[in-house]
Amino acid sequence: MSRSAIASPRLRPASMRLATRLVLIITTSLLPVFAMQVAIAWGQWSERKAQLGDLTIQQAQLLAGNLEGIAQGARILLGAATESEAVRQLAPGCDRQLARLRRHAPGYAFIALVDPAGNIACASDGKLARLDAKADWIAAARAAQGFEAGRYTRTAGSPDGVLPFYLPVETAQSSGGTLVAGLELGWLEQALQRMKRDGSPFVGASVLTLTDAEGTIIARDQRHADFVGHSLPPGALPVLQGEAPGTIRVPGVDGVERLIGYVPPTRTSYGVAALVGFEEPELLHDIRRAMLRGLLITLGGSLLALGLTLLVARRFIARPTEALLAAARRWRAGDLMARAPGADNRSEFGQLAGAFNAMAAALQQREDELRQHAQLLERHVTERTQALQDSHARLEAEIQERRNTEAALLQAQKLQAVGQLAGGIAHDFNNVLQAVLGGVALIGRRAGDPQAVARLTGMVEEAAKRGQSITRRLLAFSRREELRADRLDVGTLLAGLREVLAATLGARIRVEIEAPAALPAVFADRGQLETVLVNLATNARDAMEEGGRLTLSASLLAVPPDGGPGLAPGPYVRLTVADTGAGMSQATLARAGEPFFTTKPVGKGTGLGLAMARSFAEGSGGRMTIESRPGRGTRISLWLPAIRDDEAPPAPAPRAPAPWEGGCGRVLLVDDEPVVREVLAGQLVDAGYEVVDAADGATALAQLAHGPGFDLLVSDLAMDGIDGVTLIREARKLRPGLPAILVTGYAGDAAALAIGQEVDGGFALLRKPVTGSQLIDQVAALLAAEGR
C-alpha cells in the first residue's frame, strides 16, 4: 500500500467520528473471540486430520490381517493335499484327490503339483498340464523356498487372473516338488466386498485394494474388473518400497486423489500389499460443517453487538456532538455571541460545552484587542518594508562594486605579470632592434652585392618576425577580453616560454624544460595558459630568494573510469611547474588557492595567481593540484584534457590564388603612419595593383566621392578623426558593397570593439605587423569573391 493511501484522511484517527471509534473498540474487543474460535476450529481440524491418518493405517492393517486369514486358508488347503498318500506317491488317483480338495475349497481355480523339472505332475484339472505347461507361475513354483504368495497370473482356465500360493513338498518319485493353489481374483473381489458389509469394522467410504509385490492390482472392492492386472500409478510406488505401515496422499489408479493407508508387501504379508484409500473431503465434511456453524454464530453475535453499540452511540454521543458542532460552525462564521447548549458539570459533554462557551467569550475579547493592534502592526510593516527596500538597494550597489573590484584585481594580476616580463621582453626586443638596424646598415653598404643583400634581408625579416612574436605575446598577456580556445602543442609552447622566462627570472634561476616529443595537443586558450605559467614561474622565483632551479615539465597520463575527483575519465596532459624553494606549510597549503590570499608583503602580490590558475584549469575541463613541503619546494600541476588522435583539427580554409599570378585592381589605402602607408602601398604595387593612398579618413572619403572608381578599401583601425570602422560605413554609403580590409596593431579592446560593431557587408581584419603575402592574399580573395 502506498504512503498516500496510508495517510488518507479517512484512516487518520483525528478524522474519525465518535460512533466509529466505538465500533472500532467493540470490533477490537471481539477480535480475541474470533481468534479463539479460529484456533479451536484449527485444532479440531488438525486433530481430525491426525485421526484420519491413524484410521487409514488401522484399516490397512485390518485388511492385511484378513489377507493373512485367506493366506492361512490356502496354506491349510495345500497342507491337506500333502497328507494325501496319492499325492505323495503320485499315484493314478492324484488328480482326483486334488480335484476333490478343490471342490471343498471355493474360490480356488486349481490345485496342482509341479515337479522339479517344471512339469505339472498332478492337477485338479486335467487340461491344466496341457494348457499351462510353460506358464510363468510354473517357473515361480520351482523357485519357491517355502509357503508364499506369487504374482498376478493369468491361466488358460482363469483369464481374469489368479493369485497363486506355493508350498514345497517331498514326493516318493523325486527329490521334491511344489504344490500350487490358484486363488480366483473374482472370489477375492467378493471377499473384499463382504468385509465392508454392515457391522464390519471397515469404513464404508473406503476403497480396499490388494497388489502383488510388483504393484499389480490383484483385487479391488470397487471397479475390480476395470483395474485388475493394472499397475499402481508412479506416485504410489513408495508403497512397494516401504518396510512398515504408513500413509500417502496421491491420485489412485482411477484418478481420484485419496489419503491411502498401506501395509507394504513384506515377507510377513506373503508378498501382498494391502491398501485402504479415503477421500478426505468426504470424511471431513462433518467437522467442516461444525466449524462453519461456529463461525456463523460468532459473526452473528458480533454483528448484533455492533448494531446495539451504534444505537446507543447515536442517542448518547451523536446528538450532543452535533449540538457542539452547530455552535462551532456559528463561531467559525464570526458569530462569537453563540453559545453551546447543555453546559453543566454532570457529564463530559456538558463540561465540553462549558469550556467551548468560555473559549468563545475569550475569543470575542481577543478579537477586539487584535483589531486595535492590527492598524499599529500595519504601520510598522510599511515602515519595515521601506527600510528593507533601502537596504536591498545598498546591497546591490555593494555587490556591483565588489564585482568591479574583482575584475580590476584580475586585470591587475595580468598587468603584474606583464610588468615582471618587461625586463626580459625589453632585452629580447633590443636584440631584435639590434639585428634589424645592423642588417639595414649592412644592406646600405653592400647594395651592389645582390647575394649579400638577399642574405641580410632574410636576417632582418627573421628578426622582425621574432619581434612580432614578442609583441603579440605581450599583448595577449595584457588584454581583457575572453580569449578563444585553440589546439596547442604543449612542447612548442614550453620551448617558447623558456626564452622569455630565462631573461625575466634572472641569472640565479636556471630554467629547464622537460617535455617528450610525442605529447598530444591540448585544446585551451594560449594567452591564458601563458599568463598562468608566467605567474606560476614568478611565484616560484619569489620562493627561491637565493636562486635555484625552475622546471617546466609535461607528461601524458590516463585517468581511469574510477579516477580522481573532479576529472572525467580519459587522457590528460599534466603541465607541472616545480621549484626548489622554501615550500609551504600545511596551513598555507590549505589556503593557497583562495582568491586574494597571499603571503607576500603588501604591494608585492594580489593573491589571485593560484586562484586564476585553478579557474583556468577547471574552465578548460581539467583541474589544478599543489604539492609542497617546507624546505622541499613546490610542485603545481595543471591537468588539461588531451586531444585524442581521432579528433582531427578543423580543415584549413582554402587559400586564395596568389595575387602575383595576374592580380589587378584599384585599391584605396588609408593609414595615418607615413612609413606604414608607404610600405603597404609598395607591396600592393609590386603585386600589380593600382594604389591611391590617403593619410586620414576625410581625405579618403573625398577621393571616393570625386575620384575615379575603386575596387577595394584598406584602412587602419585607430586614426585621428574618422576611425577605420566609421570610414568603412561611410564609404559604403558612397560605394555600396565596396570590399574592405581593416588593419590594426591592437590585440585588445579596440580590436574586439571593431569586430563587434555591425557594418553592412562586413570586412576582413588583419593584425599588424602584416606581411606582404598576408595582405595580398586577403586582397585577392576579396576581389575574387566580388568577381573582379
N, C-alpha and C positions, 0 to 999 in steps of 0.2 A: 504494500500500500504506500502511496506517495505521501510526502510530508503535508502537501496541501490538503489531502483527504483527512489526514490525522488532525490537522489544525482547523477543520471545518467548524463554523460556529455552532452547528447542530450538536457537535460532540463535546464542546467545551462545557465544563461544569458550571461556569458562571452564567451560561445562557439557558440553563435547564429550569423548567417550571418546578414548583414545589411538589405538585402531584407526580410529575415524572420522577423526581427524586425519591418519593415514597415508593413508587412502583419499582425503582431500581433497588431500593433497600429490601423490599419484600422478595424481589427476584433473587437478590444475593443470598438472602436467608434460606431460600428454597434450594439453592444450588447444592448444599450438602445432602439434602434429601434425594435429589436426583442422582448425585454421585453415589450415595449408599445403595440406591435402587439398581444403578448400573453395576456396581461392584457385586451386589448379591446375585444379579442375573448372570454376570460373567462367571462368578464362582459356580453357580448351578450348571451353567453351560460347560465349563471346564470339567466339572465332576462327572457330568453325563458323558462327555467325550471319553474320559478315562474309563468309566464303567463300560462304555461301548467297546473299547479296546479289550478290556478283560473278558467281556462277553464273547467277543469273536474268538478269542483264544480258547475259552472254555468250550464253545460249540465245536471248534475244530478238534479239540482233544476228545470230546464226546463222540464225534464222528469217527475219529481214529480208533476209539475203543470198540465201537460197533463193527468197524472193519476188521479189527483183531478177532472178534467173535466169528465173523464169516471165515477168516483165515483158519481159525482153530477148527471150524466145522470141516473145511477142506482137509485139514491135517488128519482129523478123525476118520474121514472117508478114505483117505489114502492108507491110513494105518489099518483100517478094516480090510482093505484089499491085500495088505501084506500078510494078514492072518489066514488067508485062503491058501490051502495046500496046492490047489490047481494053479494058482498064480505063481507060487514059489517054484513049482516043478515045471511050469509052462506046459501043463497037461492040455489035452484037447479040450477040456471044459473051461479053460482060462477065459475065453471070450465071453462065454455065457455067465461066468461068475462076475466079471466086470460089468456086463450089461445089467445083471440083477442088482448090483450095488448102485448103478446109475439111476435105475428106476426108483430106488428108495431115497435118492438124493436129488430132489427137484432143483432145478436151476443149473445143473451141470450138463454141458453139451456132450461130453465124452469123458471116459477114463481109459487110459492107455498105458502100456509098459514099453519103454524104449530101451533096447539092449545097448551095450557099449559100442557096437558097430554103427549105431544110428538107425537101426531098423525097428519098426513097430512090431514087436514080438507078439503082442496081445492087445486087444482093444475092445471096448464095449460096442463099437460099430465096426463091422467087418469092412466097410468101404473106406475106413479111415486110412488103412495101410496103403491102399492104392491111390487115394486122392491126395493125401498129405505126406507122401513119402519123403519129399525134400523140403518140407516147410521149415521156417526159422525156429519154430518152437521146439522142433526135434533137436536141432543143434544146441539150443539153450538147455534142453533136458540133459544132454550128455555132459554139459559143463557144470551142472548143479552140484553143490557140495553139501547141501543139507536142505531142510524144508524151507522153501522160499517161494515168493510170487514172481512170475515172469513179466514180460512186456505185453503191451496191447498186441493181439494176434488175430488175424482173420484166417478161418479154415474153410475148406470146401463145404462142410456141413453147417457152418455158422458164419455166413457172410457178414453179419452185423458185428462180429468180433467176439472174442473170449478173453478171459484173464486166466492164464494157465498157472497152476500151483504144482511144484516139483517136490518129490520125496525120493531120494536114492534108497534102493533096497538090494538085498542079496538074493540071487536065484540059484537053482540047482545046476543049471546048464552053463552057467557063465560066472565070470567074476563079479558080476553085478548088473544093475540096470536102474532105471529111473521111472517111477510111477508119475503120471501126469493127469491132473484133473482140470478140465477146461470149464471155467465158470462163465455161463452166458451173461453178457453185459446187459441184455434186456432185463434179465432177472435182477441184476444188480441195480438197475434203474428203479425197478419196482420196490426193491428193498429200501432205497433212499427215500422214495415217496412214502413208504409205510412208516419210516422213522419220524415223519412230520405229521402223523395223524393226531387227532385231538388227544390231549393228555400226554403227548410226547414232550420231552424236555427241550426239543429243538424249537427255536423261534420260527413262527410261520412265515415271516417275511424274509427268511434267509434263503440262500441258494447253496445247495450241497453239491460238491464236485470231488471226484476221485481221479487221480492221474497216476501213471506209472512213473518209474524213476527218470524217464526221459522227457517227462512233461506232456505226454499224450493223454488226452482225456479218455477215461475208460467208463465213466458213469457220471450222470448229472440228473438231478431230480426235476429240472425244468429244461425243456427243449433238448432232451437227450439225443434224439435222432439227428438233430441239426449239427451237433458239435462233437459227438463221439468220434474218436480217431483223429481229431484236430489237436494241434499243439497249443500250449498256453501262449499268450502274447509275450513279446520280448520283455515288457516291463515286469512280468511276473516271474522271470527266471530266478530271482533271488530265493523263491520258494524252494527250488530244487537244490540250491547250494547251501541252505541253512542246516544247522545241526540241532536247533531247538525250536519249539513252537514260537510263533511271532505273528505280527500283523504287517500288512502292506496295503497301500491305497493306490490302486491302478485301475484302468479300464479293463473289464473282463473280456473274455473271448466273444461276448455278444455286444461289445462296445459300450456297455454301461459301467460308469465308474462306481466302484464299491470299496468299502473297507473289508479286507479279506483277512480272516484268521486262518493260520495254516499249521499243519504238523508235517515237517519235511519227510521225504522218502528215505528213512534210515533203515538199518537192519532190524531194529526192534519193531518197525512198522511193516516189515516184509517187503520193503522197496516200493510202497504205495504211499502217495501223498494225499492228505485229507485237507480240503479247503472249504471254508464256510464264508460266504460273502453277504454283506448287508449294504443296502442303500441308506446312507446316513440321514439324508433329509427326512426320510420316512420315519426313522426311529427317533429323530429329534423333533418331530412335529409337535408333540405334546408340550415339551419344555419351551419351544419357541412360542407357542400359543400362550403359555403361562407368563412368559416374560413380557410379551406384548400387552397382555391384560394388566399386569402390574404397572407398566409404564403409562398406559392409558388412565388408570386410576390415579396415579401420581400427578399426571398432567391435568386431569380434570380438577383435582383438589387445588392445584396451584392456580389454575385459571379462576376458580371460584374465589380464592383468597385475594387475587389481584382485583377482581371485579368489586368485591366489598371494599377493598382499600381505596379504589377510585371514587366510589360513592361517598365514603367518609371524607376523603380529601376534598371533594367538591363542596361539601357542606361546611366543613370547619376550617378549610385552608384557602380554597379558591376565592370564595366570596370576600373574606377580609382582605385578601391580597388585591382583588380588583378595586376595592374601595381606596386602598392606599395608592394604587397606580393612577386612578382617576384624579386624586388630589395632586400627585406628582406631575401629571400632564398639564394641569392648570398652572402649576408653578413654572413649568418649562415655558408655557405660553406667556409668562410675565405677570400672572395674577398671583402675587405673593400674599394677597389677603385670604386666599382659600385655605381651608383647614381640613385635615383628615378626620372622619367621624370615629366614634368609639374609643376615644382616648381615655384610658384608665390604667391602673396598675395591676389589675387582676389577671391579665393574660399577656402573653408575649406580643400579640398583635396590638393590644391596647397600649403597651409600652412603646412599640414602634410608632404608632400614630401620635402619641405624645411627643416622642423625640423628633418626628418629622415636623410637627407644628412648631416646636421650639426652634428648629432649624429654619423654617420659613420666616419666623419673626426676626431671627438674627440676620438672615439674608436681606430682608427688607431694610433693616438698619444699615447693613454694609453697602447696599446699593445707593443709598443716599450719600454715604460717605465717599464712595467711589466716584459718584457723579461730580462731587466737589473737587476731587483730586484730578479728574480727567483733564480739565481745562489747564490746570497748572502743569501737568505732565506734557500736554501737547506743546505748550510754550517752551518747555525745557528741550523737547525733542527737536523743535525747529531751530533753537539756538545751537544745539549739539551738531545737527546736520550741517549747518553753515560752517561750524568750526572744522568738521571733518572734510568738507569740500576745500576749505583753505589749506588744510594740512596735505590733502591729496595733490593739490596744485604745486605746493612747495616740494613734495616728494618727487613728483615727475620732473621738476626742474633740476633737483639734485641728481636724479638718475641720468638725465641727459648730460649734465655737467660731468658726471663720473665717466660716461661713455666717451665724451670728448677728451677727457684727461687720459683715459686708457689708450685711445687712438694716438694721441700725441706722444705718449710714452713708448708705444710700439714703434712709431716713426723715429723717435729719438734713439731707440736701440739700433735701428738700421743706420742712422746717421753716425752713431758712435762707432759702429763697425767701419763705416766709410772713413771716419777720421783716423781710426787705427791703421787703415790701409793706406792713408795718404802718403806716408813716407815711402813705403815700398812702391806705390804707384808712381810717385814723382821720380824715384830712382830709375824705374823701368822706362818711364816716358822720356827722361833725359837721355837715356841710351838710344831711344828711338829717334829723338831730335838730333842727337849726335850723328847717327847713321844717315839721316836724311840730309842734314846740312853738309856733312862731309861728302856724301855722294854727289850732291848738286855741285859743290865746288870742284870735285874731280871731273865731273861731266863738262863743266865750263873750260877747264884746262886741256881736256882731251877731246874737244868737239870734233877734231879731224880724224879721230880713230873710231870708226863705227863699232868695232868689236868691243872696245873698252866702254863706249857709251852704252851699248846694249847690256853688257855685264853690270855696269854701275846702275843703269836704270832698273834692272831686276832687283839689285840690292836695295835701292831706295823704295821700290814697291813692296818688297818683303818687310822692310822696317815700318812702312806706313800701315800695312795690314796688322802688324803687331801692335801699333798704336791704336788702330781701330778696335782690336780685341780688348785692349786695356780699358779704353774709353767706354765701350759697351758694358763691360763687367762692372765698372764703377757706377754707371747709370742704373744698371739693374739692381745694384745694392741699395741705391737711394730712392727708388721710385715707390709710390704709394699704392698704385692700382693693384687689383687682384691679378696675378700672372697666370698664364695658361700652362698646363702640364704638357710635357713633351717626352719623347723617347730619349733617354740619356745613357751614354756609355760611361759607366762609373770610372773605369780605368783612365779614360781620356780626361774626365773632369778632375780627378785627383792629380793627374800629372800637370794639368794647367794651374791648379791651385798651388802646387809645390813652389813654383817660381815666385808667386805673389807672397806666400807665407814666409818663404826663406828671407825675402828682403824686408818684410814687415816685422817679423818677430825678433830680428836682431841676430848677431853672430853667436850669442851664447846659447841659442836654441837650435838644435840640429833637427831638421825636418826630414822624416823618412816616409816613403810611400810603399805599401805592401798590397798589391792587387794582382791576382792572376790574370793572364791574358784572356782566358776563356769565360770570363764572367758574363752572364746575360745582362741585357739592358734593363733599366727600370723606367717606370712612367711617373715622372714627377716634374715640378716646376724648377727649372735650372737656377733662376735668380734666387728663389727662396732657399734652395738646397745650398748654394754657395754662401749665402748670407749666414745660414745656420752653421756651416762648417767653419767659416771665418770667426764667428762669435765663440764657438767652442774652442778653436785654436787660441784665440785671445785670452779666454779664461784659463786655458792651460798655461800660457806664458806667465800670467799673473801668479799662478800657483807655483811656478819654478823661478823664484827670485834669484837663485844662484846659477840659473841655467839648467839645461837638461836635454832630454830627447822627447820630441813630439812625433808620434807615429799615427799616420792616417792609413787604415787598412780596410780592405773589403774582402768578403768571403760569401760563398753561396751556401745557404742552409735550407733544409726542408722541415716544415712544421707538420707533424702527423695529424690525423683526424682528431686525436685527443690531446692536441698541442697546448702551448702555453696560453694563459689568459689574455684576451684581447687580440689574438691573432687567429685568422682563419687558416684552415689547412692549405698548404701549397708551398712553392719555393719562395725564398726571400733572400735579398742581398743585404748583408749586415755591414753597415759603414761604422767603423769604430775610430774614435779619437782618443788616444791613450797618451798620458803624460807620466813623467817620473817626479811629480811634485809632491807637495806636502800631504795630499789626500784630505779626506773629510771624516769627521767623527760621525757616529751613528745619529746623533741629534741633528747635525747639519744635513746629513744624507736624507733624513726623513722629510726635510722641508725644502730640499734643493730644487724641486720642480715647481714650487709655489710661485705665482706671479708676485713681483715686487719684493721677493725675499733675496737678500744679498748679504754677504759677509765682508764686502769691500767698504772702504771709508766713504763718507758722504761725498758725492760728486764724482766717484770713480766707477759707478755702475748703477743700473736701473733695476736689476733683479728680474729682467724679462728674458734674458738669453736662453736659459734652460726651459722656461715656460713656452717661449716661441718655438724652440726645437721640439718639445713634446707635442705642441699643437700642430706643427708641420708634419711630424711623423704620423700622428693619428689621422690627420686630414688626408694624407696620402695612402691610407689603408694599412698602415703599419703601427709601430709603437717605438718608444724610447726606453732604454734601460740604463741604469747608472750603477757602477761597481766602484767602490772606493774604500780604502783603509788608511788611517793616519800613518804617514811616513812611507806608504807603498804606492802612491799615485792614484790616479783616477782613470777609469775607462767608461766612456759614454758611447752607447751603440744606438744607431738608428736602423730599425728593421723596415725595409721597403720592399713591397711585392715585386718579384722579378717577372719580366715578360717572358712567357713560355715561347718555345720555338714555333708553335702553331699559331701564335699571334703575330701575323705578318704586319709590318708597318704600312701606313697608308701609301698608296701608289702615288708617285710624284706627278704633279701637273705636267701636261705636255708642254714642251719648250717651244716657243715661237721660233719661226725661221730666223736665221742670223740676218741682222739688218744689213751687213756689208754685202749680202747676196742680192744687190739691186735695190736697196732701200731708197725711198724718195718721199718727199712731202715738205710742207711748210710748217715750221714749229715756232711758237711764241714762247720765249724763255724769260722768266721773271725771277730775279734774286737781288737782294739789297747788298750782297757782298760782291764787289767787282771781280775779285780773284776767282771765287766760286763760279760766278756767271761766265767768265772768260773760259775757264776750264771745261765746264759743261757744254758751252757753245762749240768749243773746238772739237770735243768728242762727237757731237752730233753732226758737225760739218764733215768731219773725217768719214762718217758713216754714210754721207751722201744726202743729208737733209739740208734744206734752206732754213736758216735760223735768223730770227729777229729777236733781239734781247731788249729788256726794259728793267730799270732799276727799282721800280715800285709798282703798286697796283694801279694807281691813277694813270700812269703812262701806258701801262698795258691795256687798260680799257679804252684809252684814246686810240691806240693802234688798232684795236678790234673794231672800233666804231668808224674810223676814217680810212684805214689802210686796206690793202688787198686781203683776200680771204686766207684763213689759217686752218690747217688740218688738225692741230693738237696744241694744248696749253701745258707747259711745265712751269710750276710755281713753287717758291719756298713757302713754308707754313708761317713762320714768325717774321713779319715785316712791319715797319712803322706805317701807320695809316691803315690801309686796307690789308688784312691778313690773307693767307692763301685760300682758306675756305670761303671767305666772303668774295674774293676775286673770282673763284670758280662759279659761285652762284650768280654774280653779276654778269660774268662773261656769257653764261648760257642764256641770259635774257637777250643779249645781242646776237649770239650764235647758238640757237637751240641744238642740243645733242653734241656739243663740242667735247671730244675726249680730253681728259685732264689727268695729270700726274702731280701729286703733292709730295714735295721733298722736304724732309725735316731733319734737323740734327738733334731733336729732343727724343728721349726714350721714356718720358714720364707723363705728367698730367696733360701737357699741351697736346701731345700726340694722341693720347686717349680721347681728349676732348674733340679733336678734329675728326677722329674716326667715328665718334658717337654722334656727330651732327648729321642731320638729314640733308642731303643735297640731291636734287633731282638728277638721275642718271649716274650718281656715284662718281668715284675717282679711284685711281691707284695710288698707293702710299709707298714711298721709298725712304729709307733712313740713311742719313749721311754717316760716314762718307760713302758715296755711291760710286762704284766702279763704272768704267765706260761700258763694259759689256752688260751690266745690270740695267743701266739707263736705256741703252739702245735696244736691248731685248724687250723691255717694257713698252717703249715707243712703238716698235714693230708689231707687238702683239695687239695694242690698242688700234693701230691703223688697220691691221688685218681684220680685226673684228668689225670695223666700220666699213670694210670693203674698199679702202683707199689704196 
